[in-house]
Amino acid sequence: MIPPNDIITESLGPAVAITGIALLLNGISARFSTASTRVRELNRELLNTSDAQRIANIQRQIPFFMERVYLIRNAMFILFGALGMLVFTAVSIALAKLHFVHWEMVPVWSFLSGLVLMLIAVIIEAYETTINLRTLDLDVDHSFNRMSEQSPDAEEPESDNAER
């Protein structure tokens, strides 16, 4: 008979990867919340502003934010799939050890599948980060344009400082 401790030890091996997925899901969930809250704020601002430039800026930003929200959602779903694969890995290790089934390679393939799904989710999140930079660029450009419109003589103090 196989010692129960061996079955438990080997079945809990994927727990490290499961913990990693849980941490990723926690961070991605926070990003999802932040991005969706920002979409709601932008929509509220869009309805309450009469500034044509700000309306145009918001209308350029919202599609980027919506793309981010969908990418984050996809990454979360993929991570849930990875989580399922790793839980299945733990169960299949135990079943293989107990000789209920003769599928010694199933735990290996399910573990690798879970890791591949984690990798895909990380790649999606990296792409989502680049989209985040686009919305920041739009916001900063809008702010700089507004500042230059409000103070067309903004360069004069710099030349005064250069003379001193």
Secondary structure per residue as TSV (DSSP state, phi and psi in degrees):
chain	resnum	aa	ss	phi	psi
A	1	M	-	360.0	143.6
A	2	I	-	-78.9	132.9
A	3	P	-	-62.1	131.9
A	4	P	H	-57.6	-33.3
A	5	N	H	-61.0	-37.5
A	6	D	H	-64.2	-42.2
A	7	I	H	-62.8	-46.4
A	8	I	H	-64.4	-44.4
A	9	T	H	-61.0	-47.8
A	10	E	H	-70.9	-33.7
A	11	S	H	-69.6	-28.4
A	12	L	T	-88.2	-3.2
A	13	G	T	-53.4	-44.8
A	14	P	T	-66.8	-5.2
A	15	A	H	-60.6	-31.3
A	16	V	H	-63.2	-45.3
A	17	A	H	-67.9	-36.5
A	18	I	H	-62.5	-40.7
A	19	T	H	-63.3	-41.6
A	20	G	H	-60.5	-42.7
A	21	I	H	-63.9	-42.0
A	22	A	H	-60.6	-40.9
A	23	L	H	-66.1	-42.8
A	24	L	H	-61.1	-44.4
A	25	L	H	-61.4	-38.9
A	26	N	H	-61.6	-47.5
A	27	G	H	-65.9	-41.6
A	28	I	H	-69.3	-35.5
A	29	S	H	-62.3	-39.8
A	30	A	H	-64.5	-40.0
A	31	R	H	-64.8	-40.6
A	32	F	H	-60.3	-46.0
A	33	S	H	-62.0	-44.7
A	34	T	H	-63.9	-46.5
A	35	A	H	-65.8	-42.5
A	36	S	H	-69.8	-34.5
A	37	T	H	-64.4	-39.6
A	38	R	H	-64.6	-37.9
A	39	V	H	-61.9	-44.4
A	40	R	H	-61.9	-42.0
A	41	E	H	-63.7	-44.2
A	42	L	H	-63.7	-40.7
A	43	N	H	-62.6	-42.8
A	44	R	H	-62.2	-44.4
A	45	E	H	-64.0	-39.3
A	46	L	H	-59.1	-40.9
A	47	L	H	-73.4	-24.0
A	48	N	H	-106.6	3.0
A	49	T	-	-111.1	151.0
A	50	S	-	-115.8	1.2
A	51	D	-	-74.3	114.4
A	52	A	H	-62.4	-37.7
A	53	Q	H	-67.0	-40.8
A	54	R	H	-67.9	-39.0
A	55	I	H	-59.7	-45.3
A	56	A	H	-64.0	-39.7
A	57	N	H	-64.4	-44.8
A	58	I	H	-63.2	-41.8
A	59	Q	H	-64.4	-26.8
A	60	R	H	-79.1	-31.3
A	61	Q	H	-77.5	-40.5
A	62	I	H	-56.3	-43.9
A	63	P	H	-59.8	-36.7
A	64	F	H	-65.2	-42.9
A	65	F	H	-64.6	-39.9
A	66	M	H	-66.1	-38.9
A	67	E	H	-61.5	-41.5
A	68	R	H	-60.9	-46.2
A	69	V	H	-58.8	-44.0
A	70	Y	H	-68.1	-38.6
A	71	L	H	-64.4	-42.8
A	72	I	H	-63.2	-43.4
A	73	R	H	-58.5	-44.4
A	74	N	H	-62.4	-42.0
A	75	A	H	-62.4	-39.0
A	76	M	H	-64.5	-44.9
A	77	F	H	-62.3	-40.5
A	78	I	H	-64.5	-40.4
A	79	L	H	-65.8	-34.4
A	80	F	H	-64.2	-38.4
A	81	G	H	-63.0	-41.8
A	82	A	H	-63.0	-41.4
A	83	L	H	-60.1	-45.1
A	84	G	H	-60.9	-41.3
A	85	M	H	-64.0	-39.0
A	86	L	H	-73.6	-33.8
A	87	V	H	-66.3	-42.6
A	88	F	H	-61.0	-36.1
A	89	T	H	-59.1	-48.1
A	90	A	H	-60.7	-43.8
A	91	V	H	-66.2	-42.9
A	92	S	H	-68.0	-31.4
A	93	I	H	-63.4	-45.8
A	94	A	H	-63.3	-43.9
A	95	L	H	-65.0	-38.8
A	96	A	H	-66.8	-40.0
A	97	K	H	-65.3	-35.9
A	98	L	T	-81.5	-1.8
A	99	H	T	61.4	28.3
A	100	F	S	-71.4	-31.2
A	101	V	S	-137.0	157.1
A	102	H	-	-110.2	71.8
A	103	W	-	-138.5	66.8
A	104	E	T	-63.2	-28.6
A	105	M	T	-85.6	-14.2
A	106	V	H	-59.0	-45.8
A	107	P	H	-60.3	-36.2
A	108	V	H	-64.2	-47.7
A	109	W	H	-68.4	-37.3
A	110	S	H	-70.1	-36.1
A	111	F	H	-64.3	-46.6
A	112	L	H	-62.4	-38.2
A	113	S	H	-62.2	-42.2
A	114	G	H	-61.9	-41.0
A	115	L	H	-67.0	-39.1
A	116	V	H	-63.7	-41.9
A	117	L	H	-62.0	-39.3
A	118	M	H	-60.4	-44.1
A	119	L	H	-60.9	-43.7
A	120	I	H	-61.2	-43.5
A	121	A	H	-62.3	-40.0
A	122	V	H	-65.8	-39.9
A	123	I	H	-63.9	-43.1
A	124	I	H	-60.6	-42.8
A	125	E	H	-66.3	-35.1
A	126	A	H	-64.4	-41.8
A	127	Y	H	-65.2	-40.3
A	128	E	H	-60.6	-35.1
A	129	T	H	-64.2	-37.5
A	130	T	H	-66.5	-33.9
A	131	I	H	-68.6	-36.2
A	132	N	H	-57.8	-39.7
A	133	L	H	-64.0	-32.4
A	134	R	H	-63.7	-42.3
A	135	T	H	-68.3	-35.6
A	136	L	H	-63.6	-42.0
A	137	D	H	-59.0	-43.5
A	138	L	H	-62.8	-43.2
A	139	D	H	-64.2	-45.5
A	140	V	H	-66.4	-42.8
A	141	D	H	-59.1	-43.2
A	142	H	H	-62.5	-43.9
A	143	S	H	-62.8	-45.0
A	144	F	H	-64.6	-39.2
A	145	N	H	-62.9	-41.6
A	146	R	H	-64.5	-41.2
A	147	M	H	-65.3	-40.8
A	148	S	H	-69.6	-30.8
A	149	E	H	-70.7	-37.5
A	150	Q	H	-75.5	-29.4
A	151	S	-	-134.7	82.6
A	152	P	T	-64.8	-18.9
A	153	D	T	-97.1	28.9
A	154	A	T	-65.0	-21.5
A	155	E	T	-81.4	-19.8
A	156	E	H	-60.6	-43.6
A	157	P	H	-61.9	-32.2
A	158	E	H	-64.0	-40.6
A	159	S	H	-69.7	-32.9
A	160	D	H	-62.8	-41.4
A	161	N	H	-66.3	-33.3
A	162	A	H	-68.9	-31.0
A	163	E	H	-73.4	-26.1
A	164	R	-	-78.0	360.0
